[in-house]
Amino acid sequence: MLVLLFIHAILLSTAVIYIHKELKKMALGLQRLDKLVEELRREIAFGGSQLEGYRRTIEAKTSDYTISAADSGKILTTEGAGGAVVFTLPTPTESLKGVWVDIVQAADQNMRVTCATSDKIISQGDLELDYVENTKVSLKIGAHCECVCTGTKWIIRLAGVSATYWTFQS
């Protein structure tokens, strides 16, 4: 009986040592994986945009600006603008499908978002808008829109105190 207990103790000890070694290997593997993921976060390219940590690129535009595919993922603002700012989206194409940009009204100035080709904007119940704009006195700052290209149109989702202060032109 004593011999069986002794053999059982040896087998149990061997199993514990084996499990301990395997757990150490797994911990080292997990550390390596964490390091690899952290390095990849800095290097992964997303259609012209780069994931760098968790920060997005923010650029102020104080005069009219033509948006390009290179702006995908950026937040464009009107901060510092002394007059109205018009943002022009490129004509939608299959190569632009998935390109997106946020535009924030950060100055007390009028702001318009248009497309290089007419009738290519979808927003607020209309499939063929030429532009959206906010000119409402005292309701400009903080209004913003997200523009996403479908390949054939631009979807513009509006946000702010109320969508009623945006003007839509077909």
Number of C-alpha atoms within 10 A of each C-alpha: 6 7 8 9 10 11 12 12 12 12 12 12 12 12 12 12 12 12 12 12 12 12 12 12 12 12 12 12 12 12 12 12 12 12 12 11 12 12 13 14 15 13 13 12 12 11 13 12 17 18 17 15 12 8 9 13 14 15 14 16 18 18 14 17 14 14 16 15 19 13 19 23 22 17 19 22 21 27 17 14 20 13 15 17 22 20 22 18 24 18 17 21 13 11 11 21 16 17 23 23 23 20 25 23 25 20 21 21 23 20 27 19 22 22 22 16 14 13 18 23 30 20 17 15 7 12 15 16 22 18 25 22 19 23 16 16 11 8 17 23 20 15 21 23 19 16 23 24 26 17 15 14 23 31 19 23 15 18 14 17 12 10 13 10 16 21 13 17 14 13
